[in-house]
Amino acid sequence: MNAQTATTDLDERPSLLLVDDDDTFRGVLSRALQKRGFDVMTAGDVPEALTLAEANPPEYAVVDLKMPGGPSGLALVKRLKELDDATRIVVLTGYASIATAVEAVKLGATHYLAKPANANEIVAALNRTEGDASTPLSSAPLSVDRMEWEHIQRVLTEQDGNISATARALNMHRRTLQRKLGKFPSRK
C-alpha cells in the first residue's frame, strides 16, 4: 500500500467524535472504534468537543452524558444536531435514567446506552435506524430506590441540571441530593 492509497483510505473513513472524561476509557474505545473503520477525534469535555465539532462536524458521535465542570452531554447532543442534522449520536452513561434517555432522544441522539458498553454494541447502536418492537418488557416493577432515582433525574432535567434548584424543587437539602446523585442507581 502506498502513501496515496493510505491517505485515500483514511479520507473515506467516516468521522466520529468520541467525548468522555475518563482518559483510559476514551483511549481504549478510540482504538477499538478505529479498528472498526472510523476516523476518531477525541475530547475530554464538552468545550473541547465543541471546538472540534465546529471545525469539522462529525458523521458520528459517542457522547458521555455526565462530565465534570461544565455542560452535560445533552448540551453537546443539541449542538451537534444544530451543526449537522445527519450526525448519528449515541449517548453513553453510567447514570442511566428514563428522563435523560428521553431528553437525549428528543435532542437528536440516535441511541442511548448504559455503561459499560463495548465497541460492538456502540457501533450497532450507531447503525440502528429504527426501534425494536421485540424488545422484552420487564415483568418486575421498579424498586423504590430506582423510582426515587428516576424522579430525581426527571426533576434535575427539568431544572436544566441545576443541583440547587433541583434540591429546592424536591424539598431536599443540597448535600443530601449531591450524595444521592453520587451513588449509582439500582438496576431495577
C-alpha positions, -999 to 999 in steps of 0.1 A, spaced: 0 0 0 15 33 -10 11 67 8 -16 79 -17 -37 48 -11 -34 51 27 -44 87 26 -74 79 4 -85 51 27 -83 74 57 -103 101 39 -131 76 32 -134 65 68 -165 80 85 -156 107 111 -165 100 147 -163 123 177 -157 105 210 -164 125 241 -157 111 276 -140 125 307 -124 91 315 -90 92 298 -84 54 299 -119 45 287 -117 72 259 -83 58 247 -94 22 247 -127 29 230 -110 52 204 -86 25 194 -114 -1 192 -135 23 170 -106 30 147 -102 -8 142 -138 -8 132 -133 17 104 -138 51 120 -116 82 118 -119 91 155 -114 125 171 -115 126 209 -123 152 236 -124 150 274 -151 176 279 -179 195 261 -160 227 253 -131 207 237 -157 187 218 -175 218 206 -142 232 192 -136 200 173 -171 197 160 -175 233 149 -142 230 129 -153 197 114 -188 184 121 -186 146 125 -208 120 108 -210 100 141 -206 109 178 -204 89 210 -210 113 239 -208 106 277 -238 121 295 -222 133 327 -189 153 326 -175 175 353 -171 212 351 -195 223 325 -225 215 305 -237 179 302 -235 157 272 -271 167 264 -260 202 255 -234 187 232 -260 165 215 -282 195 208 -253 215 193 -241 186 172 -275 183 157 -276 220 150 -242 217 132 -253 187 111 -287 172 115 -275 140 98 -249 133 127 -257 99 143 -252 102 181 -250 76 208 -252 88 244 -233 67 269 -238 70 307 -231 52 339 -261 71 353 -289 58 331 -324 71 337 -356 73 318 -356 111 320 -322 116 305 -328 89 278 -360 107 267 -342 140 267 -312 127 247 -335 112 220 -356 144 219 -325 164 213 -314 141 185 -295 112 199 -298 80 178 -295 58 208 -287 57 245 -266 31 261 -257 24 298 -221 18 306 -203 -5 304 -209 -8 267 -184 -23 243 -173 -11 209 -195 -37 191 -226 -25 210 -218 11 202 -213 5 165 -245 -14 164 -263 15 181 -248 40 157 -261 20 128 -296 14 141 -322 33 122 -354 20 138 -366 9 172 -370 -27 181 -406 -37 188 -395 -71 200 -375 -57 230 -386 -77 260 -406 -59 287 -397 -62 323 -422 -82 344 -410 -67 377 -419 -32 388 -392 -7 396 -377 -8 431 -384 21 454 -347 31 451 -349 31 413 -381 51 413 -365 77 436 -335 78 412 -358 83 382 -378 110 399 -346 129 409 -333 126 374 -366 139 359 -366 169 383 -329 175 376 -336 176 339 -365 200 344 -341 223 363 -315 222 335 -290 203 356 -290 229 384 -285 210 416 -295 238 439 -328 244 421 -334 207 420 -329 204 458 -354 232 463 -379 216 440 -375 183 458 -376 200 492 -343 183 500 -310 195 514 -285 202 487 -258 179 502 -283 151 506 -292 155 469 -255 155 459 -249 123 480 -278 106 462 -266 118 428 -231 104 436 -245 69 440 -251 47 411 -288 39 405 -301 5 414 -306 -17 383 -343 -23 388 
